[in-house]
Amino acid sequence: MESSDSIQKPFWRIVFAVFFGNFMAALSTTTINVALPVFMDDFNAPLNTVQWMMSGFMLATGVIAPVIGFIGDKLSYKRLYVYALGGFTLTSLLCIFAWNMESLIAFRILQGLFSGIIMPTTMTIIYQVIPKEKQASAISLWTVSAMLAPAFGPTLGGWLTESYGWKALFLMNVPIGIIAMIVTQRFIPYYRLGKGLSLDFVGFLTVIIGTSSLLTSFSQSHSWGWTSWKTMLLMLVGIIMITYFVMRSLKSNEPLLHLRLFKIPRFTYSLILNCTITISLYAGTFLIPIYLQKIQNESTLHTGLVMLPGTLAMALVSSLVGKVYNKVGPFRLVLSGVILMAVATWAMSRLSMTSSTIFIVTWIAIRYVGIAMSNMPVTNAGMSAIPSQSSGQASALMNWIRQGTAALSVSLFSTILSSRTLSYMGQSGANDSQAASRALSLSIQDLFIIGTILVVMAVPLTFFLRKKSPSAGGVIMSKMEEV
């Protein structure tokens, strides 16, 4: 019989390797945001061009998601993770030597492809390598690694840019990436579940074109307009391609993405809840900075400090949730978390032009605690219902849907915010800065009310998590070959 030390050591080594890479990938999505004005000045580029550093990166993470399951099963998830870390490190280095804005955007899009591989791959490694009784603790730490990045990203990005210039934002990834590759190669065992797999090339093309078209139409709809010919055309192409891909996948014996996993009710309900949490998370990160900077005229640093306590609370609670998950199960945690999210989101709909910093910090923290209480349990509840050999496909499917949900939610929030602001401006009849701020404040209130309704609608779904899932996820540690 193995001693507790012999079990603990591989657990912490694997979690450390996963944590390192996941943190780096998540950090890179948040450090860039505060430096956009610097890029505009250094490259003499307009905002609508510079913002492609963010939107192009996010699009790339969504586009690669559907094929990660196939590539991981084909190569092994350890190799895929190492390759993704290497690619991310290399593209970070390329960004440093970018000669104009177009080349920097191109390198950022490539970086987004590798970042999009890292997060679902690390999730899959947890469910295929970590023993089942330790998976809840591991996925909570995986969640913490993704949540710490938004907490420190804006502050770290602002300090690096101010002290050393924008190149430091990419240079810091190089030593982190190299260390992550060494740690992964040393601590994660080599294994491969899929053998003799063949690529559905037609399915690959259709899902890439469909996903690219839909995500581009979502992310650019606020600037192009939802009824513009570019948005409508891309959306039509995306819908046709994804519909064909779904029909083809359901008929295929070896589909690129195993959509039949949706037949597992626990996984499907968990994914719907996951998307609701994603929308709620993005609503806060999108609306609060606008409120603080446009209505209360606060600085970027102040905005980061206001959101920091809530994000740190989210990371702390996530680690605690992993320790109690096996004792109380997902239902109580998710239900409590969703209720907290609903109450806090409703409270945020009471924001006025003169709301105090304490009011904002308190309700952001409560809201983020609710997200932390529900995020890991709902993810683990869905993934633990999946056989370990299919966890790569399930992770790819989950990240594909979540990425689309995130892009769509931000676009819808942007559109509704703009239209409601114009409507309130028209109703007031005034056209000064005070009237504009008031109109924007009322529009933000409306969006938080919509967010509250969406969260409340998710409450009934939590009751589907009461039934315990069968022990579907196996441990394959014994079948692995160490290298």
C-alpha positions as CSV (number, residue, x, y, z in Angstrom):
1,M,0.0,0.0,0.0
2,E,1.3,3.4,-1.0
3,S,2.2,5.9,1.8
4,S,0.4,9.3,1.9
5,D,3.8,10.9,1.1
6,S,4.2,8.9,-2.1
7,I,0.7,10.0,-3.2
8,Q,1.1,13.7,-2.1
9,K,4.4,14.2,-3.9
10,P,3.2,13.5,-7.5
11,F,0.0,15.4,-6.7
12,W,1.8,18.6,-5.8
13,R,4.4,18.3,-8.5
14,I,1.7,17.9,-11.2
15,V,-0.4,20.8,-9.8
16,F,2.7,23.0,-9.6
17,A,3.5,22.3,-13.3
18,V,-0.2,22.9,-14.3
19,F,-0.5,26.0,-12.1
20,F,2.7,27.6,-13.6
21,G,1.6,27.5,-17.2
22,N,-2.0,28.3,-16.6
23,F,-1.1,31.4,-14.6
24,M,1.2,32.6,-17.4
25,A,-1.5,32.1,-20.1
26,A,-4.1,33.9,-18.1
27,L,-1.8,36.7,-17.0
28,S,-1.0,37.6,-20.7
29,T,-4.7,38.3,-21.3
30,T,-4.9,41.1,-18.6
31,T,-1.5,42.8,-18.6
32,I,-1.9,44.2,-22.1
33,N,-5.2,46.1,-21.5
34,V,-3.7,49.0,-19.4
35,A,-0.9,49.6,-22.0
36,L,-3.2,50.2,-25.0
37,P,-2.6,54.0,-25.0
38,V,1.2,53.4,-24.9
39,F,0.9,51.1,-28.0
40,M,-1.1,53.8,-29.8
41,D,1.6,56.4,-29.1
42,D,4.6,54.2,-29.9
43,F,3.2,52.9,-33.1
44,N,1.1,56.0,-34.0
45,A,-1.9,53.7,-34.5
46,P,-5.6,54.3,-33.8
47,L,-7.5,52.6,-31.0
48,N,-9.6,50.4,-33.5
49,T,-6.3,48.9,-34.8
50,V,-4.6,48.6,-31.4
51,Q,-7.6,46.8,-29.8
52,W,-7.0,43.9,-32.2
53,M,-4.1,43.0,-29.8
54,M,-6.9,42.0,-27.4
55,S,-9.7,40.9,-29.7
56,G,-7.3,39.0,-32.0
57,F,-5.8,37.2,-29.0
58,M,-9.3,36.2,-27.7
59,L,-10.5,35.1,-31.1
60,A,-7.5,32.8,-31.5
61,T,-8.1,31.2,-28.1
62,G,-11.7,30.4,-29.2
63,V,-10.8,29.2,-32.7
64,I,-8.3,26.6,-31.5
65,A,-10.6,25.1,-28.8
66,P,-12.5,22.6,-31.0
67,V,-9.4,20.7,-32.2
68,I,-7.6,20.5,-28.9
69,G,-9.2,17.2,-28.0
70,F,-8.1,15.5,-31.2
71,I,-4.6,16.9,-31.0
72,G,-4.2,15.9,-27.4
73,D,-5.4,12.4,-27.9
74,K,-3.1,12.1,-30.9
75,L,0.1,13.5,-29.5
76,S,-0.5,13.0,-25.7
77,Y,-1.6,15.9,-23.5
78,K,1.9,16.2,-21.9
79,R,3.5,16.8,-25.3
80,L,0.8,19.2,-26.4
81,Y,1.2,21.2,-23.2
82,V,5.0,21.4,-23.6
83,Y,4.6,22.4,-27.3
84,A,2.0,25.1,-26.3
85,L,4.3,26.5,-23.6
86,G,7.2,26.6,-26.1
87,G,5.0,28.3,-28.7
88,F,3.7,30.8,-26.2
89,T,7.3,31.6,-25.1
90,L,8.6,32.0,-28.6
91,T,5.7,34.2,-29.7
92,S,6.3,36.4,-26.6
93,L,9.9,36.8,-27.8
94,L,8.6,37.7,-31.3
95,C,6.3,40.4,-29.9
96,I,9.4,42.1,-28.4
97,F,10.9,42.4,-31.9
98,A,7.7,43.5,-33.6
99,W,8.6,46.3,-36.2
100,N,5.1,47.7,-36.6
101,M,1.5,47.4,-35.2
102,E,0.5,44.9,-37.8
103,S,3.4,42.5,-37.0
104,L,2.7,42.9,-33.2
105,I,-1.0,42.0,-33.8
106,A,0.0,39.0,-35.9
107,F,2.4,37.7,-33.2
108,R,-0.3,38.3,-30.5
109,I,-2.8,36.2,-32.5
110,L,-0.3,33.4,-32.7
111,Q,0.3,33.8,-28.9
112,G,-3.5,33.5,-28.5
113,L,-3.5,30.2,-30.3
114,F,-1.0,28.7,-27.9
115,S,-2.7,30.3,-24.9
116,G,-6.0,28.7,-26.0
117,I,-4.3,25.3,-26.0
118,I,-2.8,25.7,-22.5
119,M,-5.9,26.1,-20.4
120,P,-8.0,23.2,-21.6
121,T,-4.9,21.0,-21.8
122,T,-4.0,21.6,-18.2
123,M,-7.7,20.9,-17.2
124,T,-7.5,17.6,-19.1
125,I,-4.2,16.6,-17.5
126,I,-5.8,17.0,-14.0
127,Y,-8.8,14.7,-14.9
128,Q,-6.6,12.1,-16.5
129,V,-3.6,12.1,-14.2
130,I,-4.7,13.1,-10.7
131,P,-6.5,10.5,-8.6
132,K,-10.3,11.0,-8.5
133,E,-10.5,11.8,-4.8
134,K,-7.9,14.6,-5.3
135,Q,-9.4,16.1,-8.5
136,A,-11.6,18.7,-6.7
137,S,-8.6,20.1,-4.8
138,A,-6.5,20.1,-8.0
139,I,-9.2,21.9,-10.1
140,S,-9.7,24.5,-7.3
141,L,-6.0,25.3,-7.5
142,W,-6.3,25.3,-11.3
143,T,-9.1,27.9,-10.9
144,V,-7.0,30.0,-8.5
145,S,-4.2,30.1,-11.1
146,A,-6.6,31.6,-13.6
147,M,-8.1,34.0,-11.1
148,L,-4.9,35.4,-9.6
149,A,-3.9,36.7,-13.1
150,P,-6.8,39.2,-13.4
151,A,-6.1,40.3,-9.8
152,F,-2.5,41.2,-10.5
153,G,-2.5,41.7,-14.2
154,P,-3.6,45.3,-14.6
155,T,-1.4,46.5,-11.7
156,L,1.6,44.5,-12.8
157,G,1.1,45.6,-16.4
158,G,0.8,49.3,-15.5
159,W,4.0,49.1,-13.3
160,L,6.1,47.3,-16.0
161,T,5.0,49.6,-18.8
162,E,5.7,52.7,-16.7
163,S,9.0,51.5,-15.5
164,Y,10.5,49.5,-18.4
165,G,8.3,50.1,-21.4
166,W,5.7,47.8,-23.2
167,K,8.4,45.2,-24.2
168,A,8.7,44.2,-20.6
169,L,5.1,42.8,-20.8
170,F,6.2,40.2,-23.2
171,L,9.8,39.7,-21.9
172,M,8.5,38.5,-18.5
173,N,6.8,35.5,-20.2
174,V,10.1,34.2,-21.5
175,P,11.7,33.0,-18.2
176,I,8.3,31.9,-16.9
177,G,7.7,29.9,-20.0
178,I,11.1,28.2,-19.9
179,I,10.7,27.2,-16.3
180,A,7.2,25.9,-17.0
181,M,8.5,23.7,-19.8
182,I,11.2,22.3,-17.6
183,V,8.8,21.6,-14.7
184,T,6.2,20.0,-17.0
185,Q,8.8,17.8,-18.6
186,R,10.1,16.7,-15.2
187,F,6.9,16.3,-13.2
188,I,4.0,15.3,-15.6
189,P,4.1,11.7,-16.7
190,Y,3.9,10.8,-20.4
191,Y,0.8,9.0,-21.5
192,R,-1.3,8.7,-24.7
193,L,-4.9,7.6,-24.7
194,G,-5.7,7.8,-28.4
195,K,-4.1,5.6,-31.0
196,G,-4.7,5.3,-34.7
197,L,-6.9,8.4,-34.7
198,S,-7.5,10.1,-38.1
199,L,-8.3,13.7,-38.7
200,D,-11.7,14.6,-40.1
201,F,-10.3,17.3,-42.4
202,V,-13.7,18.5,-43.7
203,G,-15.0,18.8,-40.1
204,F,-11.7,20.6,-39.1
205,L,-12.1,23.2,-41.9
206,T,-15.8,23.8,-41.2
207,V,-15.5,24.2,-37.4
208,I,-12.5,26.6,-37.8
209,I,-14.2,28.7,-40.4
210,G,-17.5,28.6,-38.5
211,T,-15.9,29.5,-35.1
212,S,-13.8,32.2,-36.7
213,S,-16.8,33.8,-38.4
214,L,-19.0,33.7,-35.3
215,L,-16.4,35.0,-32.9
216,T,-15.4,37.8,-35.3
217,S,-19.0,38.9,-35.8
218,F,-19.6,38.9,-32.0
219,S,-16.4,40.7,-31.1
220,Q,-16.7,43.4,-33.8
221,S,-20.5,43.9,-33.7
222,H,-20.3,46.8,-31.3
223,S,-18.1,48.8,-33.8
224,W,-19.6,47.5,-37.1
225,G,-23.2,47.4,-35.8
226,W,-25.3,44.2,-35.5
227,T,-27.2,45.0,-38.7
228,S,-24.1,45.9,-40.8
229,W,-23.5,43.7,-43.9
230,K,-20.1,42.5,-42.4
231,T,-21.7,41.3,-39.1
232,M,-24.7,39.7,-40.8
233,L,-22.5,37.9,-43.5
234,L,-20.0,36.5,-41.0
235,M,-22.8,35.4,-38.7
236,L,-24.6,33.7,-41.5
237,V,-21.4,31.9,-42.7
238,G,-20.7,30.9,-39.1
239,I,-24.2,29.5,-38.4
240,I,-24.2,27.5,-41.7
241,M,-20.7,26.1,-41.0
242,I,-21.3,25.2,-37.4
243,T,-24.7,23.6,-38.3
244,Y,-23.0,21.4,-40.9
245,F,-20.2,20.6,-38.5
246,V,-22.7,19.5,-35.8
247,M,-24.7,17.3,-38.3
248,R,-21.4,15.8,-39.6
249,S,-20.1,15.1,-36.1
250,L,-23.3,13.3,-35.0
251,K,-23.1,11.0,-37.9
252,S,-19.3,10.3,-37.7
253,N,-17.8,7.3,-35.8
254,E,-14.6,9.4,-35.2
255,P,-15.8,13.0,-35.0
256,L,-13.4,15.9,-34.4
257,L,-15.4,17.0,-31.4
258,H,-17.5,14.4,-29.5
259,L,-20.9,16.3,-29.3
260,R,-22.5,13.1,-28.0
261,L,-21.1,14.0,-24.6
262,F,-24.1,16.3,-24.4
263,K,-26.2,13.2,-23.9
264,I,-24.7,13.1,-20.3
265,P,-27.3,15.3,-18.5
266,R,-24.9,16.2,-15.6
267,F,-22.3,17.5,-18.1
268,T,-24.9,19.5,-20.1
269,Y,-26.5,21.1,-17.1
270,S,-23.1,22.0,-15.7
271,L,-22.0,23.5,-18.9
272,I,-25.1,25.7,-19.1
273,L,-24.5,26.9,-15.5
274,N,-20.8,27.4,-16.4
275,C,-21.9,29.7,-19.2
276,T,-24.2,31.7,-16.9
277,I,-21.3,32.2,-14.5
278,T,-19.0,33.2,-17.4
279,I,-21.6,35.9,-18.5
280,S,-21.8,37.2,-14.9
281,L,-18.1,37.3,-14.5
282,Y,-17.6,39.2,-17.8
283,A,-20.5,41.6,-17.0
284,G,-18.6,42.8,-13.9
285,T,-15.2,43.0,-15.5
286,F,-16.7,44.9,-18.4
287,L,-19.0,47.3,-16.6
288,I,-17.2,48.3,-13.4
289,P,-14.1,49.8,-15.1
290,I,-16.4,51.8,-17.4
291,Y,-18.4,53.0,-14.4
292,L,-15.3,54.0,-12.4
293,Q,-13.4,55.7,-15.2
294,K,-16.2,57.3,-17.3
295,I,-18.6,58.3,-14.5
296,Q,-16.5,58.8,-11.4
297,N,-13.4,59.8,-13.5
298,E,-11.0,57.5,-11.6
299,S,-7.6,56.4,-12.9
300,T,-6.8,52.9,-14.2
301,L,-4.7,52.2,-11.1
302,H,-7.7,53.1,-8.8
303,T,-9.9,50.8,-10.9
304,G,-7.5,48.0,-10.4
305,L,-7.2,48.6,-6.7
306,V,-11.0,48.7,-6.3
307,M,-11.4,45.3,-8.0
308,L,-8.3,43.7,-6.3
309,P,-10.0,42.8,-3.0
310,G,-12.8,41.0,-4.8
311,T,-10.5,39.1,-7.0
312,L,-8.2,38.1,-4.1
313,A,-11.3,36.9,-2.2
314,M,-12.4,34.9,-5.2
315,A,-8.9,33.2,-5.4
316,L,-9.0,32.5,-1.6
317,V,-12.5,31.1,-1.5
318,S,-11.7,28.9,-4.6
319,S,-8.9,27.2,-2.7
320,L,-11.1,26.7,0.3
321,V,-14.0,25.3,-1.8
322,G,-11.6,22.6,-3.1
323,K,-11.1,21.4,0.4
324,V,-14.8,21.0,1.3
325,Y,-16.1,19.9,-2.1
326,N,-15.8,16.2,-1.3
327,K,-17.7,16.6,2.0
328,V,-20.6,18.7,0.9
329,G,-20.8,18.0,-2.9
330,P,-21.5,20.5,-5.7
331,F,-25.2,21.3,-5.1
332,R,-24.9,23.3,-1.9
333,L,-21.9,25.1,-3.0
334,V,-23.3,26.0,-6.5
335,L,-26.7,27.0,-5.1
336,S,-25.1,29.2,-2.4
337,G,-22.8,30.8,-4.9
338,V,-25.5,31.5,-7.5
339,I,-27.7,33.1,-4.8
340,L,-24.8,35.3,-3.7
341,M,-24.2,36.3,-7.3
342,A,-27.8,37.2,-7.8
343,V,-28.0,39.3,-4.6
344,A,-24.7,41.1,-5.4
345,T,-25.6,41.7,-9.1
346,W,-28.9,43.2,-8.0
347,A,-27.1,45.4,-5.5
348,M,-24.8,46.6,-8.2
349,S,-27.9,47.7,-10.2
350,R,-28.3,50.3,-7.5
351,L,-25.1,52.1,-8.5
352,S,-25.5,55.8,-8.8
353,M,-23.2,58.6,-9.9
354,T,-22.1,59.1,-6.3
355,S,-21.9,55.6,-5.0
356,S,-19.0,55.2,-2.4
357,T,-15.9,53.2,-3.0
358,I,-16.8,51.0,0.0
359,F,-20.2,50.1,-1.5
360,I,-18.5,49.1,-4.8
361,V,-15.7,47.1,-3.2
362,T,-18.0,45.3,-0.9
363,W,-20.5,44.1,-3.5
364,I,-17.8,43.3,-6.0
365,A,-16.2,41.1,-3.3
366,I,-19.5,39.4,-2.4
367,R,-20.2,38.8,-6.1
368,Y,-16.8,37.3,-6.7
369,V,-17.1,35.1,-3.7
370,G,-20.4,33.7,-5.2
371,I,-18.5,33.1,-8.5
372,A,-15.7,31.3,-6.6
373,M,-18.2,29.1,-4.7
374,S,-20.0,28.0,-7.9
375,N,-17.3,28.0,-10.6
376,M,-15.1,25.1,-9.5
377,P,-17.9,22.9,-8.2
378,V,-19.9,23.3,-11.4
379,T,-16.9,22.5,-13.6
380,N,-15.9,19.5,-11.5
381,A,-19.5,18.2,-11.4
382,G,-19.6,18.2,-15.2
383,M,-16.2,16.8,-15.8
384,S,-16.4,14.1,-13.2
385,A,-19.4,12.7,-15.0
386,I,-17.2,12.1,-18.1
387,P,-15.0,8.9,-18.5
388,S,-11.3,9.8,-18.1
389,Q,-10.5,8.8,-21.7
390,S,-13.1,11.4,-22.9
391,S,-12.0,14.2,-20.6
392,G,-9.9,15.8,-23.3
393,Q,-12.9,16.0,-25.6
394,A,-15.1,17.3,-22.8
395,S,-12.6,20.0,-21.8
396,A,-12.3,21.1,-25.5
397,L,-16.1,21.2,-25.8
398,M,-16.5,23.2,-22.5
399,N,-13.8,25.7,-23.5
400,W,-15.2,26.1,-27.0
401,I,-18.7,26.9,-25.7
402,R,-17.5,29.1,-22.9
403,Q,-15.3,31.1,-25.3
404,G,-18.2,31.8,-27.6
405,T,-20.4,32.7,-24.6
406,A,-17.8,35.2,-23.4
407,A,-17.4,36.9,-26.8
408,L,-21.2,37.0,-27.3
409,S,-21.8,38.4,-23.8
410,V,-19.3,41.2,-24.1
411,S,-20.7,42.2,-27.6
412,L,-24.3,42.2,-26.3
413,F,-23.3,44.2,-23.3
414,S,-21.5,46.8,-25.5
415,T,-24.5,47.1,-27.8
416,I,-27.1,47.4,-25.1
417,L,-24.9,49.9,-23.2
418,S,-24.6,52.1,-26.3
419,S,-28.3,51.9,-27.3
420,R,-29.6,52.5,-23.7
421,T,-27.2,55.4,-23.2
422,L,-28.4,57.1,-26.4
423,S,-32.0,56.4,-25.4
424,Y,-31.5,58.1,-22.0
425,M,-29.7,61.0,-23.6
426,G,-32.7,61.5,-25.9
427,Q,-35.1,61.4,-23.0
428,S,-33.2,64.0,-21.0
429,G,-33.0,66.4,-23.9
430,A,-29.6,67.6,-22.6
431,N,-26.3,67.2,-24.3
432,D,-23.7,68.1,-21.7
433,S,-21.1,65.9,-19.9
434,Q,-23.3,65.7,-16.8
435,A,-26.3,64.4,-18.8
436,A,-24.0,61.9,-20.6
437,S,-22.6,60.5,-17.3
438,R,-26.2,60.2,-15.9
439,A,-27.3,58.4,-19.1
440,L,-24.3,56.0,-18.9
441,S,-25.0,55.4,-15.2
442,L,-28.7,54.5,-15.8
443,S,-27.6,52.2,-18.7
444,I,-25.1,50.3,-16.4
445,Q,-28.0,49.9,-13.9
446,D,-30.1,48.3,-16.7
447,L,-27.4,45.9,-17.6
448,F,-26.9,44.7,-14.0
449,I,-30.7,44.1,-13.8
450,I,-30.4,42.0,-17.0
451,G,-27.4,40.2,-15.4
452,T,-29.5,39.5,-12.2
453,I,-32.3,38.0,-14.3
454,L,-29.9,35.7,-16.1
455,V,-28.4,34.5,-12.8
456,V,-31.8,33.9,-11.2
457,M,-32.8,31.8,-14.2
458,A,-29.8,29.6,-13.5
459,V,-31.0,28.7,-10.0
460,P,-33.4,25.8,-11.0
461,L,-30.5,24.2,-12.9
462,T,-28.5,23.8,-9.7
463,F,-31.1,21.2,-8.5
464,F,-30.0,18.9,-11.2
465,L,-26.6,18.6,-9.5
466,R,-28.2,17.0,-6.3
467,K,-28.0,13.6,-7.8
468,K,-24.6,12.1,-7.4
469,S,-22.8,11.3,-10.6
470,P,-21.5,7.8,-11.3
471,S,-17.8,7.3,-10.8
472,A,-17.1,7.8,-14.5
473,G,-13.7,9.3,-14.3
474,G,-11.0,6.7,-13.9
475,V,-7.5,7.1,-12.8
476,I,-5.0,6.2,-15.4
477,M,-1.8,6.8,-13.4
478,S,-1.2,3.1,-13.2
479,K,-1.3,2.8,-17.0
480,M,1.1,5.5,-17.7
481,E,4.7,5.3,-18.7
482,E,7.1,7.6,-16.9
483,V,9.7,9.3,-18.9
